[in-house]
Amino acid sequence: MAQDDGEDRSCARLPPASDRTNSGSSPGVVTPVFPAGVSVLSGFTGQLEVSFTFRAGWCRLALRVGAEAAAYRATSIEDDFFTDLVEAVARIASGAIVASVLWGDEPGGVFLDIARSGPDHASIVVHQLGLPDWLTPADPPWAPVRGDALVMARLPMVTFLTAFAEAFSAVQQSAPEGRIPGWGGEFPAAAFANLRRELGKRRSF
């Protein structure tokens, strides 16, 4: 088990689905409405900032759009969730419609669901785990049930891919010998190379 780093793991929640509509939205379009002061990405436009911090077997993922931000941490026990995320973003860049990642805490965590949202946009939705104890899936039985949606953001595909590629690149530069300091796992060079190649088809990276 990774050593607890003392980070606050509280999560913000969306209001009930019946309260998420905006009177100014088009018919049939659900626009999230977020409580004031909640640390979520309520914006659907703007620059996405992504960063990773590794310490003592934990990885902290921070997302920011404008002045709004959210952060979630994952443990290195059982699985390499960072590699899973790099591979998921690379799959979206390669044309997959949806790619999902468990970002597992001890216990709990979130699901990161990434999708193509039309031909030129990508969306990310972060859900709480409906069943938090993924570390002991046999008793009681665990399944990937999603709980409340915490974060929703839709951005141009190039903006989305570039933000993640730059964050992954920063991690790679911190691991000159391939192993990520503070995490223990190897940097997923092949998956990142695939992401850069696909991004290069859209823009010069």
C-alpha positions in Angstrom: 0.0 0.0 0.0 1.3 3.4 -0.9 2.1 5.7 2.0 -0.7 8.3 2.6 0.4 11.7 1.6 -2.2 13.6 3.6 -3.9 15.1 0.6 -7.5 16.2 0.8 -9.6 13.7 -1.2 -12.9 15.4 -0.9 -14.9 15.4 -4.1 -17.4 17.9 -5.4 -20.7 16.7 -6.8 -23.0 17.8 -9.6 -26.6 18.7 -8.5 -29.3 16.2 -9.3 -29.9 15.6 -13.0 -33.3 17.4 -12.8 -31.4 20.6 -11.7 -28.7 20.6 -14.4 -30.5 22.3 -17.2 -29.9 26.0 -18.2 -32.9 28.0 -19.4 -30.7 29.5 -22.1 -29.7 26.2 -23.6 -31.1 24.8 -26.8 -34.0 22.3 -26.6 -32.7 18.8 -25.8 -29.3 20.0 -24.7 -28.3 19.5 -21.1 -26.0 22.2 -19.8 -24.4 21.4 -16.4 -25.0 24.0 -13.6 -22.5 23.9 -10.8 -22.8 25.3 -7.3 -20.8 28.4 -6.7 -17.3 27.7 -5.3 -17.2 24.1 -6.3 -13.8 23.0 -7.7 -15.0 21.5 -11.0 -14.5 22.2 -14.7 -17.8 23.8 -15.6 -16.4 25.5 -18.7 -16.8 24.0 -22.1 -14.3 26.4 -23.8 -10.8 27.7 -23.0 -7.4 26.3 -22.5 -7.0 23.0 -20.6 -4.1 22.6 -18.3 -3.0 19.2 -17.1 -0.3 18.3 -14.6 1.0 15.2 -12.8 2.8 15.1 -9.4 4.4 11.8 -8.2 5.3 11.1 -4.6 5.8 8.0 -2.5 3.8 5.8 -4.9 1.0 8.3 -5.5 0.1 10.2 -8.7 -1.8 13.4 -8.4 -3.7 14.4 -11.6 -4.6 18.1 -11.7 -7.0 19.5 -14.4 -7.7 23.2 -14.9 -9.8 25.2 -17.4 -9.5 28.9 -16.8 -10.0 29.6 -13.1 -11.7 26.3 -12.3 -9.7 23.3 -11.3 -10.0 19.7 -9.9 -7.5 17.2 -8.7 -7.5 13.4 -8.1 -4.9 11.0 -6.9 -4.1 7.4 -7.8 -2.1 4.8 -6.0 0.6 2.7 -7.7 -0.6 -0.5 -6.0 -2.2 -3.2 -8.2 -2.0 -1.3 -11.5 -0.2 1.4 -13.3 -3.0 3.9 -13.7 -0.7 6.5 -15.2 0.1 4.2 -18.1 -3.5 3.4 -18.5 -4.3 7.1 -18.9 -1.5 7.6 -21.5 -2.9 4.7 -23.5 -6.5 5.9 -23.2 -5.6 9.4 -24.6 -3.6 7.7 -27.4 -6.6 5.6 -28.3 -8.8 8.7 -28.6 -6.1 10.4 -30.7 -6.1 7.3 -33.0 -9.9 7.5 -33.5 -11.5 5.5 -30.7 -14.9 6.8 -29.7 -14.5 6.2 -25.9 -11.7 5.2 -23.6 -12.1 4.8 -19.8 -9.6 4.6 -17.0 -9.9 3.7 -13.3 -8.0 6.3 -11.4 -7.8 4.3 -8.2 -7.3 5.8 -4.7 -7.1 3.8 -1.4 -10.0 3.2 -1.3 -12.2 4.9 -3.8 -11.1 7.0 -6.7 -12.7 8.1 -9.9 -13.4 6.9 -13.4 -11.9 9.1 -16.2 -14.1 8.7 -19.3 -12.7 10.3 -22.4 -14.5 10.5 -25.7 -14.6 12.0 -29.2 -17.4 14.6 -29.2 -18.0 15.2 -32.8 -15.3 15.2 -35.5 -13.1 18.0 -33.9 -13.8 17.9 -30.2 -13.1 15.7 -27.2 -14.9 15.4 -23.9 -13.8 14.2 -20.5 -16.2 13.2 -17.7 -15.0 12.3 -14.2 -17.3 10.0 -12.2 -17.0 8.9 -8.6 -16.8 5.2 -8.1 -20.3 3.8 -7.3 -18.6 0.9 -5.5 -15.4 2.3 -3.9 -13.6 -0.8 -2.7 -11.8 -1.8 -5.9 -8.8 -3.1 -4.0 -10.8 -6.1 -2.6 -13.0 -7.0 -5.5 -13.9 -10.5 -4.3 -15.6 -9.7 -1.0 -17.9 -8.0 -1.5 -17.8 -8.4 -5.3 -16.6 -5.2 -7.1 -17.9 -4.0 -10.5 -17.1 -0.8 -12.4 -20.3 1.0 -11.3 -20.2 4.8 -11.9 -21.4 7.2 -9.2 -22.1 10.9 -9.5 -20.5 12.9 -12.3 -17.9 15.4 -10.8 -16.4 17.0 -13.8 -17.5 17.6 -17.4 -15.6 19.5 -20.1 -15.7 19.6 -23.9 -12.8 21.1 -25.8 -11.4 21.2 -29.3 -9.6 17.9 -30.0 -6.2 19.6 -30.6 -6.5 21.6 -27.4 -7.3 18.4 -25.5 -4.6 16.3 -27.0 -2.0 19.0 -26.7 -2.7 19.6 -23.0 -2.3 15.9 -22.2 0.7 15.4 -24.5 2.6 18.3 -22.9 1.9 17.0 -19.4 3.0 13.5 -20.4 6.1 15.0 -22.0 7.0 16.7 -18.8 6.8 13.4 -17.0 9.0 11.7 -19.6 11.6 14.4 -19.2 11.7 13.8 -15.4 12.4 10.1 -16.1 15.6 10.1 -18.2 16.2 6.4 -17.5 12.6 5.4 -18.1 11.4 4.9 -14.6 9.2 7.7 -13.1 10.6 9.1 -9.8 8.1 8.8 -7.0 6.0 6.3 -8.9 8.1 3.3 -9.6 6.6 2.4 -12.9 8.2 2.8 -16.3 7.2 5.7 -18.6 4.9 4.3 -21.3 7.1 5.5 -24.2 5.4 3.5 -26.9 1.9 4.7 -26.1 3.2 8.3 -25.8 4.9 8.0 -29.2 1.6 6.9 -30.7 -0.1 9.9 -29.2 2.5 12.3 -30.5 2.3 10.8 -34.0 -1.5 11.1 -34.1 -1.3 14.7 -32.7 1.3 15.5 -35.3 -1.2 14.7 -38.0 -3.4 17.5 -36.6 -0.7 20.0 -35.7 3.1 20.3 -35.3 4.0 19.2 -31.8 
